[in-house]
Amino acid sequence: MTNLTIKMPEKLKKQAQTKAKAEGLTITFVIHQAVKAYNEGKLEFGLMHSDDEITASFDTSTAEGKKACLTSFKALSK
């Protein structure tokens, strides 16, 4: 294992710690899972033009998320 130092606003860190604790997790676990998902291509970041509109976001790493995504896109094509 290795250590990782992340500089972030204290308020952002506290909010994440509070949410993680409420869900029975640690902030370390959350960050570890985010990095793992990013490495596996399940978490992506990108740029978007300011005129673009986000209509929905789906977690396509799960069967439920894939189904919801497909249902949404099928509805758009009608």
N, C-alpha and C positions, 0 to 999 in steps of 0.2 A: 504494500500500500504506500501511497505517497500523500503528502499534504498539499492542499490547494488553498491559496489565499485569494479571497474575492473582496474587492472594495465595492461597497454599495451603501446607499443611504440607510441609516439606522432604522428609519420608519418602515422602509420596504422590508428589511430583514425581520423586524419585529412582527409585521403583519404575516409574513410567510411562516415564521416560527409558531405564531398563535394558531394559524390555520392548520399547519401540519400537526401540532399537538392535539387539536380538537379532533383530528382524523386518526389519532393514534400513531402518528409518524414522527420522524425527526427531520429537521431541515437538511441534514446530511443525506438522509435517504432520498429526499425529494430531488436534491441536486444530482446525486448519483444516478437516479432513474432518468432525469432529464438528459444528462450527458450520454447515458447508454442509448436512449431513444434517438438522440441526435446522431450518434455513430451508426445506428442501424437504419437510418433514413426514415424513421417514424416521426421525427420532429424536424421541421424545416423553417428557415427564415428567409425572407426575401423582401424586395422593394416593391412598392405598389404606387402607381400614379395617384396623385391627390384626387383626381376625378373618378377613380375606380371606387366601386361600392362593394363592401363585403355584405353578402346576403345571408351566408351561413358558414359555419365551420364545423367540420366533422373529424372525429378521431378514427381514421381509417385503419388503425392497427387492430381494431376489434371487428368481429362479424356484425355486431349491431351498428357500429359506426359506418361500415361499408354499405350496409343495407339502407341506412338513413340517407347517406350521400347519394346513392343511386336513385332512391325514391325522389329526392329533391330535384335532381337533374332531369329525371323523367317528367316531373311536373312542369319544369321550365320549358320543355320542348313541346308542350301541348298548346 
